[in-house]
Amino acid sequence: MKNPRPSASRSDRGLLARACTVALLLALPHTASALLNIDGSRNQVFVFGGVTFGYNSNMFAEADGRGDYSVSASAGVELKRRAGIIAVNLTAKADYVTYGTYRDENSLNPSLYLEFNKTTGRTTGALTLNAYRETRSDSAVNLRTTTWNFPLGLSLKYPVNDNLYLTSATGFLSRSYSDNSTLVDYRDYSQAVDAYYVYTSKLDLLAGYRLRNSTTSIGGRTTDHWFNVGATGGLFSKLSGTVRVGYQVRDVRAGLGETFDHFNASASINWPVTRKFILGGSLNRDFNTIATGASVDSTSAALRANYTFSRKLEFSADTAVGRNEFLGRNELPRTDTFFTWGVGASYRTNEHLQIGASYTYFRNWSSLSFSDYDSHGFSLDVSSRY
């Protein structure tokens, strides 16, 4: 049944009007690169904002295909500190979106990102703290979901000698769902250690291991072990990036106590065909935990292209294919295969103002009829930064 169309509240209209006003004020001419410079360029403060008009033909990622128009506005502030041995980056932002028909989906999504970065000395690395609220359509559960997310990360690099260096990546993620008692909250802890060997001046070889422990609010527990080898840097003549191949095992310690494994890969490559035309690609296979607590074997490959027509005008295109196999004897038999493509263009009128437009098509073939659907959407946005 389609949701009725309630009228917009006075507070919704007022909040959207104020957000749009802030974004449009940011687009006024300005001469400084940063809104505020403190102690020269060591401490800088920027402000940014934007307005997006869009349409999505399938807001709920389901076979019924209910669509709606939307208007969203965003505004934020960014701080860059470059004094001392620790660089600091801080970004605070708020996004507000309102829909034409499904007013219950209107949302205000704040976010905060803080990074401490050390790039000098023998040991280097970064500590990142993040918190954000996200509202989106989830194709795995065929619903629109609202989550509070708290990812943390610590990455370190230590050179052993001129040819060998070690890296460590520690991660934590807490994800909780709002206003939906059927979905489960999720937490995971991960630790990855890699050893790199400087093979040439442009190419490093690597070997690594990642451990990931995950829990859900309904008592689900999984442990992932990933052993991998690969290379990073200049892979071929003009092709650069990082490629890993390996073997992964997932142990499910609750319920029936199942074990799953597969050979997997993770790759991200970049190929500058010409000075103006750049191709990029990615490949990924991993175990994921979805909003119901079930495990999914996910495989995807993507290709993107970017063409810089001039200093002001850029065009982009991307396409991706993938397959999601839902695992577990207690789960409904389900396998999804998807295909998507999109095009976009952006025009920078000056240093501070940018206009963009995009179109995206998504098709999901599923063994469950309710999850078999397609969608298309377009957007027009205006953004600015000072």
C-alpha positions as CSV (number, residue, x, y, z in Angstrom):
1,M,0.0,0.0,0.0
2,K,1.3,3.4,-0.9
3,N,1.9,5.9,1.9
4,P,-0.6,8.8,1.9
5,R,0.7,12.2,1.2
6,P,0.6,14.3,4.3
7,S,1.1,18.0,4.0
8,A,4.5,19.5,4.9
9,S,4.8,20.9,8.4
10,R,5.6,24.5,9.0
11,S,8.8,23.5,10.8
12,D,9.9,21.4,7.7
13,R,9.3,24.3,5.4
14,G,11.1,26.7,7.7
15,L,14.1,24.4,8.1
16,L,14.4,23.8,4.4
17,A,14.1,27.5,3.6
18,R,16.9,28.3,6.1
19,A,19.2,25.6,4.7
20,C,18.6,26.7,1.1
21,T,19.3,30.3,2.1
22,V,22.6,29.3,3.7
23,A,23.7,27.3,0.6
24,L,22.8,30.1,-1.8
25,L,24.6,32.7,0.3
26,L,27.7,30.6,0.0
27,A,27.5,31.0,-3.7
28,L,28.0,34.8,-3.6
29,P,31.3,36.0,-5.0
30,H,34.3,35.9,-2.7
31,T,38.0,36.6,-3.1
32,A,39.7,34.5,-0.4
33,S,40.6,30.8,-0.7
34,A,39.6,30.2,2.9
35,L,36.9,32.0,4.9
36,L,39.4,32.6,7.7
37,N,43.2,32.2,7.9
38,I,44.8,32.1,11.3
39,D,48.6,32.4,11.6
40,G,49.0,32.5,7.9
41,S,48.0,29.2,6.3
42,R,48.8,27.0,9.4
43,N,45.2,27.3,10.6
44,Q,42.4,27.6,8.1
45,V,38.6,27.6,8.3
46,F,36.3,26.8,5.3
47,V,32.6,26.8,5.0
48,F,30.6,24.9,2.3
49,G,27.1,24.1,1.3
50,G,24.8,23.0,-1.5
51,V,21.3,22.3,-2.8
52,T,20.3,19.2,-4.7
53,F,17.1,18.6,-6.7
54,G,16.5,14.9,-7.5
55,Y,14.2,12.1,-8.4
56,N,14.3,8.4,-7.5
57,S,11.9,6.0,-9.2
58,N,12.3,3.3,-6.5
59,M,12.8,4.8,-3.1
60,F,12.3,1.5,-1.2
61,A,14.4,-0.8,-3.5
62,E,11.5,-3.2,-4.0
63,A,9.5,-4.8,-6.8
64,D,6.6,-2.3,-6.3
65,G,8.8,0.6,-7.4
66,R,7.5,3.7,-5.6
67,G,9.2,6.9,-6.7
68,D,9.4,10.5,-5.5
69,Y,11.0,13.8,-6.0
70,S,13.3,15.4,-3.4
71,V,15.0,18.6,-2.4
72,S,18.1,18.4,-0.1
73,A,20.3,21.1,1.3
74,S,23.6,20.8,3.1
75,A,25.9,23.2,5.0
76,G,29.1,22.6,7.0
77,V,32.4,23.9,8.3
78,E,35.9,22.6,7.9
79,L,39.0,23.2,9.9
80,K,42.6,22.5,8.8
81,R,45.4,22.9,11.3
82,R,49.0,22.5,10.1
83,A,51.0,23.5,13.2
84,G,53.4,21.1,14.9
85,I,54.0,17.5,14.0
86,I,50.3,16.5,14.1
87,A,48.0,17.8,11.4
88,V,44.3,18.1,12.3
89,N,41.3,18.0,9.9
90,L,37.9,18.6,11.3
91,T,34.6,18.6,9.3
92,A,31.1,19.1,10.6
93,K,28.1,19.0,8.3
94,A,24.3,18.7,8.3
95,D,22.2,17.5,5.4
96,Y,18.4,17.9,5.2
97,V,16.2,16.2,2.6
98,T,12.5,16.6,2.0
99,Y,10.3,14.5,-0.3
100,G,7.2,15.5,-2.3
101,T,5.0,12.5,-1.5
102,Y,6.6,10.4,1.3
103,R,7.0,13.1,3.9
104,D,7.7,10.5,6.6
105,E,11.1,9.9,4.9
106,N,12.2,13.6,5.4
107,S,15.4,13.5,7.4
108,L,18.1,15.6,9.0
109,N,21.5,13.9,8.9
110,P,24.4,15.4,10.8
111,S,28.0,14.2,10.5
112,L,31.3,14.9,12.2
113,Y,34.8,13.8,11.0
114,L,38.0,14.3,12.9
115,E,41.5,13.2,11.8
116,F,44.9,13.4,13.4
117,N,47.7,12.8,10.9
118,K,51.4,12.4,11.5
119,T,53.6,12.4,8.4
120,T,57.1,13.0,9.8
121,G,59.4,10.9,11.9
122,R,60.1,7.2,11.7
123,T,56.6,6.0,12.7
124,T,53.8,7.8,10.7
125,G,50.0,7.3,10.7
126,A,46.6,8.7,11.2
127,L,43.8,8.4,13.8
128,T,40.2,9.0,12.5
129,L,37.0,9.5,14.5
130,N,33.7,9.7,12.6
131,A,30.0,9.9,13.5
132,Y,27.1,10.3,11.1
133,R,23.4,9.6,10.6
134,E,22.5,8.0,7.2
135,T,19.2,7.5,5.5
136,R,19.1,5.3,2.4
137,S,17.4,2.5,0.5
138,D,18.9,-0.9,1.3
139,S,18.6,-3.5,-1.5
140,A,19.5,-6.3,0.9
141,V,16.4,-5.9,3.0
142,N,14.3,-3.9,0.5
143,L,13.6,-1.1,2.9
144,R,14.6,2.5,3.6
145,T,16.8,2.4,6.7
146,T,18.1,5.1,9.1
147,T,21.3,4.4,10.9
148,W,23.6,6.1,13.4
149,N,27.2,5.1,12.5
150,F,30.4,5.5,14.5
151,P,33.5,4.3,12.6
152,L,37.0,4.7,14.2
153,G,40.3,3.9,12.6
154,L,44.0,3.9,13.4
155,S,46.6,3.3,10.7
156,L,50.4,3.1,11.3
157,K,53.5,2.7,9.1
158,Y,56.9,1.7,10.4
159,P,60.0,1.3,8.1
160,V,62.2,-1.7,9.2
161,N,64.9,-0.9,6.6
162,D,65.3,0.6,3.1
163,N,63.5,-2.4,1.5
164,L,61.0,-3.4,4.1
165,Y,58.2,-1.6,6.0
166,L,55.2,-2.7,8.1
167,T,51.7,-1.3,8.3
168,S,48.9,-1.8,10.8
169,A,45.2,-0.9,10.4
170,T,42.8,-1.0,13.3
171,G,39.1,-0.4,12.9
172,F,35.9,-0.3,14.8
173,L,32.3,0.3,13.6
174,S,29.1,0.6,15.5
175,R,25.9,0.8,13.5
176,S,22.4,1.1,15.1
177,Y,19.1,1.3,13.3
178,S,16.4,3.9,14.3
179,D,12.7,3.3,14.4
180,N,12.8,-0.3,13.1
181,S,12.5,-3.2,15.5
182,T,13.0,-5.8,12.8
183,L,16.6,-4.8,12.0
184,V,19.6,-5.6,14.2
185,D,22.4,-3.3,15.4
186,Y,25.9,-4.3,14.4
187,R,29.5,-3.9,15.7
188,D,32.8,-5.1,14.3
189,Y,36.4,-4.8,15.3
190,S,39.2,-5.4,12.7
191,Q,42.9,-5.6,12.8
192,A,45.1,-5.9,9.7
193,V,48.9,-6.2,9.5
194,D,50.8,-6.0,6.2
195,A,54.5,-6.4,5.3
196,Y,55.7,-4.5,2.2
197,Y,58.9,-5.2,0.2
198,V,60.2,-2.4,-2.1
199,Y,60.6,-4.4,-5.3
200,T,61.5,-1.5,-7.5
201,S,61.4,2.3,-7.2
202,K,57.7,2.2,-8.4
203,L,56.4,-1.1,-7.2
204,D,56.0,-2.7,-3.7
205,L,55.1,-6.3,-3.0
206,L,52.9,-7.1,0.0
207,A,51.7,-9.9,2.2
208,G,49.0,-9.4,4.9
209,Y,46.5,-10.8,7.3
210,R,43.2,-9.3,8.6
211,L,41.1,-10.4,11.6
212,R,37.5,-9.2,11.9
213,N,35.1,-10.0,14.8
214,S,31.5,-9.0,14.4
215,T,28.5,-9.1,16.7
216,T,24.8,-8.2,16.4
217,S,22.1,-7.2,18.9
218,I,20.4,-10.5,18.5
219,G,23.4,-12.5,19.6
220,G,25.0,-13.2,16.2
221,R,28.8,-13.5,16.1
222,T,31.2,-14.0,13.3
223,T,34.9,-14.1,12.9
224,D,36.7,-13.5,9.6
225,H,40.3,-14.5,8.7
226,W,41.7,-13.1,5.5
227,F,45.2,-14.1,4.2
228,N,46.4,-12.2,1.1
229,V,49.3,-11.2,-1.1
230,G,49.5,-8.5,-3.7
231,A,51.3,-5.4,-5.1
232,T,50.9,-1.7,-5.0
233,G,52.3,1.2,-7.0
234,G,53.1,1.2,-10.7
235,L,51.7,-2.2,-11.8
236,F,52.4,-1.7,-15.6
237,S,53.5,1.1,-17.9
238,K,50.8,3.6,-17.1
239,L,48.6,1.5,-14.8
240,S,48.9,2.1,-11.1
241,G,47.0,1.0,-8.0
242,T,46.8,-1.8,-5.4
243,V,45.9,-5.5,-6.1
244,R,45.4,-8.2,-3.5
245,V,44.3,-11.8,-3.9
246,G,43.8,-14.2,-1.0
247,Y,41.8,-16.8,0.9
248,Q,39.1,-15.9,3.4
249,V,37.2,-17.9,6.1
250,R,34.1,-16.8,8.0
251,D,33.1,-18.7,11.2
252,V,29.5,-18.1,12.4
253,R,29.6,-18.8,16.1
254,A,25.9,-18.5,16.9
255,G,22.9,-20.5,15.7
256,L,24.0,-23.5,13.7
257,G,27.7,-22.7,13.9
258,E,28.4,-22.7,10.2
259,T,31.7,-22.0,8.4
260,F,32.1,-20.4,4.9
261,D,35.2,-19.8,2.8
262,H,36.2,-18.5,-0.6
263,F,39.1,-17.2,-2.7
264,N,38.8,-13.5,-2.9
265,A,40.4,-10.4,-4.4
266,S,40.5,-6.7,-3.8
267,A,41.8,-4.3,-6.4
268,S,41.8,-0.6,-7.2
269,I,43.5,0.6,-10.4
270,N,44.0,3.9,-12.2
271,W,44.9,4.4,-15.9
272,P,45.5,7.9,-17.3
273,V,44.9,7.3,-21.0
274,T,45.6,10.9,-21.8
275,R,46.1,14.0,-19.8
276,K,42.4,14.7,-19.9
277,F,40.9,11.2,-20.0
278,I,41.3,8.8,-17.0
279,L,40.0,5.3,-16.5
280,G,39.7,3.5,-13.2
281,G,38.5,0.2,-12.0
282,S,37.9,-1.8,-8.9
283,L,37.2,-5.4,-7.9
284,N,36.1,-6.7,-4.5
285,R,34.9,-9.9,-2.9
286,D,34.2,-10.1,0.8
287,F,31.8,-11.4,3.5
288,N,29.3,-8.8,4.7
289,T,26.7,-8.8,7.5
290,I,23.4,-7.2,6.4
291,A,20.7,-5.4,8.5
292,T,19.0,-8.7,9.5
293,G,22.2,-10.2,10.8
294,A,22.6,-12.6,7.9
295,S,25.9,-13.2,6.1
296,V,26.4,-12.4,2.5
297,D,29.1,-13.4,0.0
298,S,29.5,-10.2,-2.1
299,T,31.4,-9.8,-5.3
300,S,31.5,-6.7,-7.4
301,A,33.5,-5.1,-10.2
302,A,33.3,-1.5,-11.3
303,L,34.7,0.7,-14.1
304,R,34.7,4.5,-14.1
305,A,35.8,7.1,-16.6
306,N,36.5,10.9,-16.2
307,Y,37.1,13.3,-19.0
308,T,38.3,16.9,-18.3
309,F,37.0,19.0,-21.2
310,S,38.4,22.2,-19.8
311,R,39.4,23.7,-16.5
312,K,35.7,24.4,-15.8
313,L,33.9,21.4,-17.4
314,E,34.2,17.7,-16.6
315,F,32.3,14.6,-17.7
316,S,32.1,11.2,-15.9
317,A,30.6,7.8,-16.5
318,D,30.6,4.6,-14.5
319,T,29.3,1.1,-14.6
320,A,29.3,-1.9,-12.2
321,V,28.2,-5.5,-11.9
322,G,27.9,-7.7,-8.9
323,R,26.5,-10.8,-7.2
324,N,25.3,-11.3,-3.6
325,E,24.8,-14.8,-2.3
326,F,22.9,-14.9,1.0
327,L,24.4,-17.6,3.3
328,G,23.1,-19.8,6.1
329,R,20.7,-22.7,6.4
330,N,18.3,-20.6,8.4
331,E,18.0,-18.0,5.6
332,L,15.7,-18.1,2.6
333,P,17.5,-19.3,-0.5
334,R,18.4,-16.0,-2.2
335,T,20.9,-14.9,-4.8
336,D,21.0,-11.4,-6.3
337,T,22.8,-10.2,-9.4
338,F,22.9,-6.5,-10.1
339,F,24.0,-4.1,-12.9
340,T,24.2,-0.3,-12.8
341,W,25.5,2.5,-14.9
342,G,25.5,6.3,-14.7
343,V,26.7,9.5,-16.3
344,G,27.4,12.9,-14.9
345,A,28.8,16.4,-15.7
346,S,30.1,19.2,-13.5
347,Y,30.8,22.9,-14.4
348,R,32.9,25.1,-12.1
349,T,31.9,28.7,-12.7
350,N,34.7,30.0,-10.5
351,E,36.9,28.9,-7.6
352,H,34.0,28.6,-5.3
353,L,30.8,27.7,-7.2
354,Q,30.1,24.3,-8.9
355,I,27.0,23.0,-10.8
356,G,26.5,19.3,-11.5
357,A,24.0,16.9,-13.0
358,S,23.8,13.1,-13.0
359,Y,21.7,10.1,-14.1
360,T,21.9,6.6,-12.6
361,Y,20.2,3.3,-13.6
362,F,20.2,0.2,-11.3
363,R,18.8,-3.3,-12.1
364,N,18.6,-6.1,-9.5
365,W,17.8,-9.7,-10.5
366,S,16.8,-11.7,-7.5
367,S,15.6,-15.3,-6.8
368,L,13.0,-13.6,-4.6
369,S,10.3,-11.8,-6.6
370,F,9.9,-9.0,-4.0
371,S,13.6,-8.2,-4.4
372,D,13.6,-8.2,-8.2
373,Y,13.4,-4.5,-9.3
374,D,15.0,-1.7,-11.2
375,S,15.3,2.0,-10.5
376,H,16.6,5.2,-12.2
377,G,17.2,8.6,-10.8
378,F,18.6,12.0,-11.7
379,S,19.9,14.9,-9.7
380,L,20.9,18.6,-10.2
381,D,23.0,20.2,-7.6
382,V,24.7,23.5,-6.8
383,S,27.6,23.6,-4.3
384,S,30.1,26.1,-3.0
385,R,33.1,26.2,-0.7
386,Y,35.1,29.1,0.8
